[in-house]
Amino acid sequence: MSQTSEKHQSLWLLTASPLLWAMHFLLSYITASVWCAKFVGPGGSLTGVRVAIAVYTTLALVGIGIVGRCGYRRHSHGSAALPHDADTPEDRHRFLGFATLLLSTLSAVAVLYAAFVVLFFRMCD
Amino acid sequence: MNAGGEELAAAAAKRRDSEPLAEAPTEEVRRAQEERLMRTWQTPGGWRYWSSANNSDVGLWYTAMAFFFFLFAGVLALLMRIQLAVPDNDFLSAELYNQVFTVHGSVMMFLFALPLFEAIAVLLLPQMLGARDLPFPRLSAFGFWCFLLGGVFLCGSIFFDAAPHGGWFMYPPLTSRYQPDIGADIWLLGFSFIEVAAIAAAVEMIVGTLKCRPPGMRINLIPLYAWYVLVAAAMILFAFPPLIVGSMLLEIERAFGWQFFDPEGGGDPLLWQHLFWLFGHPEVYIVFLPSVALIAMIVPTFARTPVVGYSWVVLSAVGTGFLSFGLWVHHMFTTGLPGISLGLFSAASQAVAIPTGVQIFCLIATLAAGRVTRSVPMLFALGSLMIFVLGGLTGVMVAMVPFDFQAHDTFFVVAHLHYVMVGGVIFPMLAGFYYFFPLCNGRQLSARLGKIAFWLTFIGFNVTFFPMHLTGLRGMPRRVFTYPANAGFDALNFVSTVGAFIMATGVAVIVWDVFRPKGKQGYSPRNPWGAGTLEWLQEMPGKPWGIRSVPEIDSRYPLWDQPNLLRDVDEGRFYLPDAQEELRETLVTSVIDAVPQQCLRLPGSSFIPMLAALTTGGFFIFGTYHLWWLALASLVLAIGVIWYWLWTGTAIIPETEEKDVGLGLKLPIYVSGVAAIGWWAMFITMLADLTAFVSLVFGYFFFWTIHDDFPPDPSPGPGVFWPTVAAAMLLGAWVLTMLARHWNRRDRPVAFYFGLAIAAALEVAGSGALIAGPWVTGLDPTTDVYPATVWLLVLWTVCHVAVGLIMQLYCVARRMAGRMTARHNADIINTTLYWHFTALTVAMTVAVIAGFPLVD
C-alpha cells in the first residue's frame, strides 16, 4: 500500500521525459547556433556539433529510458489491465505510470527526430 | 502484492470513501439550508449586479464579450473579402486595409480565442469539478474587467483611424521606425495589459484543477477537459512572458529610443521574431487544446461510452504542451538562420503531429466504439475534426523547409492557419456552445436552426478557405490590399468572398438562435444529453451556489456510474450542504487523490476587482499616450486598490480553526504554506515572472551571439564593484526575510519587525548600488544596445525589489493590525516565496551584467 500512497506520488514524474526532450532540444539548438555564429562562421563544419549532439542524444535517451522504465513498472503494478479507471490508489498509481511511459515514448521519438537532423547536415548553412 | 491482496487493499481504500447520508435531511432542514445558501450566493441586483464575482456571472460576461469581439473581427474579415472580391478594387484604402487585417488577426487571437478559453473555463470548470466556485473568484472578475477595458480600447482605435497596422505579429522595424503613429503603442500596451489578465486566469485554472476537485476525484478520474485546461494554463505561464518582454522592449524602443530591434543601434529585428513566436506558436496550442477538450467531453456523451484511450489523450495533451515550445522557429524559416537550426525545428514540427494525431484517433475510436446519436453538437464536432485534419496536413507540409520557402507569406499560409484555427477552435467552440448552452440559462438552442447554421458555416468556410490554398500556390502574397486583373487570382478570390458571406450567414443564424425569445419553449430537462460528467448535475436554470452539496466521486463518469448521485447531491446528503455562517465556501483537496484538506472561504461580490482593473488599465492607457505622470498616478492608485483588496479579502483569520463540512468531516479553515492555494498562486505567478526574466537574459545572450563586440571589450560598465555590493545587500535582505518568517512563527514580534526593517534598508541601499553600476560608468541606453540591455536588467531587478519591499511593509502592517499572527502566517510565507524568486533574479542579473564581461 505504502508504495501507492499519495505521499509517494507526484505529477512531476509525468513531466520528466518531456523536460529531458526540451533540454536536449534547447542544448542542440544553442550549441549549433553558438558554434556557427561564434566559432566557425556560416560556411564552417559542424563536426564538433555533431559529436556534441550525439552525446546529448545518448544522455537524453538514457534518462528517458530510466523514467519510462519507472513508468512501466508502475503501470504493471499488480495485475489490473487498462484503462486504469478504478477509484483506488493502485489504479491511480498505474494510470500515472502508464501516462509516464507514453510520454517517455513520445519524448524518445522526438529526441530521435532532432538527432536525425545532424545525420544530414555537415555544414552550418 | 498478489492479486487477492490487492483486491483487499482496494476494498479497504474503497471503504474509506465517505458514503452519502443514508437518510435525507428533513424537508424543513433542507429548505432552511437552501435559504441560507441562497442568501450567501445570491447575485446582487440592480447596478450592483456588475460587482458579482460568482463564476457563473463572470463566465457569462466573459463568454458574451469574447463572442462580441468575434463578431466584430468577423465583420472586419468581410470587409477584407469585399475588398479582395475583384481585382483593383478601391473599397478600402491600402492604409485602412492594413488596419483592418491587423485588428482582425489581433482581435481573433487575443480578444476571442484566448479569452473564450478562459471564459468557458471560468464558467464550466467549477461545475465539472463539483466546486462552488474557482479558488480566486475576484481574480476572475479582475481578469474580465482587464479584458473588457483592453479590448474596447484596441477595437475602438480603428474608428479613429488610429489602429495598429503592422500585422498581428507586429514585426519591427515596420512597427518601430516606419510607423511612428500611435497604432503600435495601442497594440503593445493594450495587449500587455490583457496578457497580464491571461496569466491571472492561468493561475486560477491551475490551482482550480489541482486543488479544488471534489473528494475522491483522483487524478486518474478527472474529466479530460480539466487535463487540457491544466496543460493550456501551464503553457500560458511559459508562453506569454516572452511576448510581454518583447512588447516591453519594443515599446521602450518606440518611446525612449533604446534600440533593441534597430540595427543602427546594434539591435536586431530577429530578436522580436524569436520572442514573438516563442509566444505565438504555443499560443496556437493554448487555444486549440481547451477547444478539442470540449470535443473530448461531447463525443463520449453522444457515443454513450467512455472515451477510448483516456491515458493516450492525457499523453497528447501533455506531449503537445511540451513539443509546441520547440516549434517557434518554423515561423522564421525564411530569415536566413543556419540550416541546422531549421532542421531541428522542422523535426520538432513533424514530431508534434504525433500527439495531435493520437487524440484525434482516440476521439474517432470513441465514436466507433459507441452508438452515436445525432445532434447539433456532434455535427459541429465532426465538422471540426474534418477541417482540423486538413489544416494539420497542410501544417505538416509547411513544416518542411523547402515547401515553406515557396509557400511563406502567401495565401497558402492564410488557408492553413484558418483551417487549423477554425477547425481547431471555432467549430469546437460552436459545438460546445450548442452543448453547454442549457447550463447558462436553462434553455436549449434550436436543433433545426443549429443544423442550418452548421451547414452554412461548414460549406461557407470551405468555399472561402479551400481556394486560398490555390491562390497561394499561384503566388498571391498575403496582406496585399489588391491585385491586378488576369494574374490568375480573380476567380479564386471571388469564390472566397462568396464563401465568406455564406459562412457569415451561418454565424448570423447562430446569433439569432441565441437572442430569439425563448420564453415559450420552457426549460430544458436536467442533463438533456444524458452526459456522465458532473457539470450536468446542474438544475435548470442553475442556482447561484452551483452545486447543492459536494459529492464523493468514484468514477470518470459519475452520473453514469454512481447510482442515486443526482438525488443525493440535491438532497444535501454530501459535503457542504449548508452555509451556517452565511459565508461562501468550497472544498480544497489534495493534488493526487483529492483528499479533503481545507474548507476554503471565498470572497463575495465587490467592485474592487473592477476598480483594480480600471486603475491598472489607466497605467497602460495613459502610457500609450505618453502621459507619464497620469500613468504613474494610476499605477500608485492601482497599488493602493490592490493593497485594500488583499487587506480586506485575503488571509482572514477565521472565527474558529476547524469546521464540520458534513459526513462527520472536520476541516481547517485557515491554511498556510505549501498546502494553501495562496502559496500555489504565488509560486505559479513567479514561475511566469521568472520566464519573463529569462527571456530578457536570452536577449542579452542573443546579442552576444550576433555581435563580435557584445559585451564590448574593454567593458564600458557596469563594472564589478557596484553590482557585487548590490548583490550582497539584496541577498542579505532575502536572508533577513527568511529569518523574519522564522521569528514570526516563533512569535517574536520585535525580532520580526527589526529584521524586516533592516531588510528594507538593505533593499533601498542595494537597489541604489545596482543602479550605481551603469550610472557611474556612464552607460547611456540610447546610444547602443549593450547599455540598453544592461540598464533593462538592472531596472527589472530594482522593480522586483521594490515590489518585494511593499510586500514586506504589508506584512509588518498586518502583524501590527493583528491580522497576521504566529499561526496565521500566510502573508509572510508568501512574501518569502516571492523573495526566493527575487533573490534568484538578483543573482542572475549580477552574474550576467558583472560576471559575463569578465569571462567573455
Boltz contact constraints between the chains, C-beta under 6 A:
constraints:
  - contact:
      token1: [A, 1]
      token2: [B, 9]
      max_distance: 6.0
  - contact:
      token1: [A, 6]
      token2: [B, 592]
      max_distance: 6.0
  - contact:
      token1: [A, 6]
      token2: [B, 593]
      max_distance: 6.0
  - contact:
      token1: [A, 9]
      token2: [B, 592]
      max_distance: 6.0
  - contact:
      token1: [A, 18]
      token2: [B, 322]
      max_distance: 6.0
  - contact:
      token1: [A, 25]
      token2: [B, 326]
      max_distance: 6.0
  - contact:
      token1: [A, 28]
      token2: [B, 344]
      max_distance: 6.0
  - contact:
      token1: [A, 29]
      token2: [B, 344]
      max_distance: 6.0
  - contact:
      token1: [A, 32]
      token2: [B, 340]
      max_distance: 6.0
  - contact:
      token1: [A, 34]
      token2: [B, 705]
      max_distance: 6.0
  - contact:
      token1: [A, 36]
      token2: [B, 338]
      max_distance: 6.0
  - contact:
      token1: [A, 37]
      token2: [B, 705]
      max_distance: 6.0
  - contact:
      token1: [A, 78]
      token2: [B, 6]
      max_distance: 6.0
  - contact:
      token1: [A, 79]
      token2: [B, 3]
      max_distance: 6.0
  - contact:
      token1: [A, 83]
      token2: [B, 310]
      max_distance: 6.0
  - contact:
      token1: [A, 84]
      token2: [B, 220]
      max_distance: 6.0
  - contact:
      token1: [A, 85]
      token2: [B, 556]
      max_distance: 6.0
  - contact:
      token1: [A, 87]
      token2: [B, 554]
      max_distance: 6.0
  - contact:
      token1: [A, 88]
      token2: [B, 10]
      max_distance: 6.0
  - contact:
      token1: [A, 88]
      token2: [B, 13]
      max_distance: 6.0
  - contact:
      token1: [A, 89]
      token2: [B, 13]
      max_distance: 6.0
  - contact:
      token1: [A, 92]
      token2: [B, 218]
      max_distance: 6.0
  - contact:
      token1: [A, 92]
      token2: [B, 220]
      max_distance: 6.0
  - contact:
      token1: [A, 95]
      token2: [B, 220]
      max_distance: 6.0
  - contact:
      token1: [A, 98]
      token2: [B, 311]
      max_distance: 6.0
  - contact:
      token1: [A, 99]
      token2: [B, 311]
      max_distance: 6.0
  - contact:
      token1: [A, 99]
      token2: [B, 314]
      max_distance: 6.0
  - contact:
      token1: [A, 102]
      token2: [B, 315]
      max_distance: 6.0
  - contact:
      token1: [A, 103]
      token2: [B, 315]
      max_distance: 6.0
  - contact:
      token1: [A, 103]
      token2: [B, 318]
      max_distance: 6.0
  - contact:
      token1: [A, 103]
      token2: [B, 319]
      max_distance: 6.0
  - contact:
      token1: [A, 106]
      token2: [B, 319]
      max_distance: 6.0
  - contact:
      token1: [A, 110]
      token2: [B, 351]
      max_distance: 6.0
  - contact:
      token1: [A, 113]
      token2: [B, 347]
      max_distance: 6.0
  - contact:
      token1: [A, 113]
      token2: [B, 351]
      max_distance: 6.0
  - contact:
      token1: [A, 114]
      token2: [B, 344]
      max_distance: 6.0
  - contact:
      token1: [A, 114]
      token2: [B, 347]
      max_distance: 6.0
  - contact:
      token1: [A, 117]
      token2: [B, 343]
      max_distance: 6.0
  - contact:
      token1: [A, 117]
      token2: [B, 344]
      max_distance: 6.0
  - contact:
      token1: [A, 117]
      token2: [B, 347]
      max_distance: 6.0
  - contact:
      token1: [A, 121]
      token2: [B, 339]
      max_distance: 6.0
  - contact:
      token1: [A, 121]
      token2: [B, 340]
      max_distance: 6.0
  - contact:
      token1: [A, 121]
      token2: [B, 343]
      max_distance: 6.0
  - contact:
      token1: [A, 124]
      token2: [B, 338]
      max_distance: 6.0
  - contact:
      token1: [A, 125]
      token2: [B, 338]
      max_distance: 6.0
  - contact:
      token1: [A, 125]
      token2: [B, 339]
      max_distance: 6.0
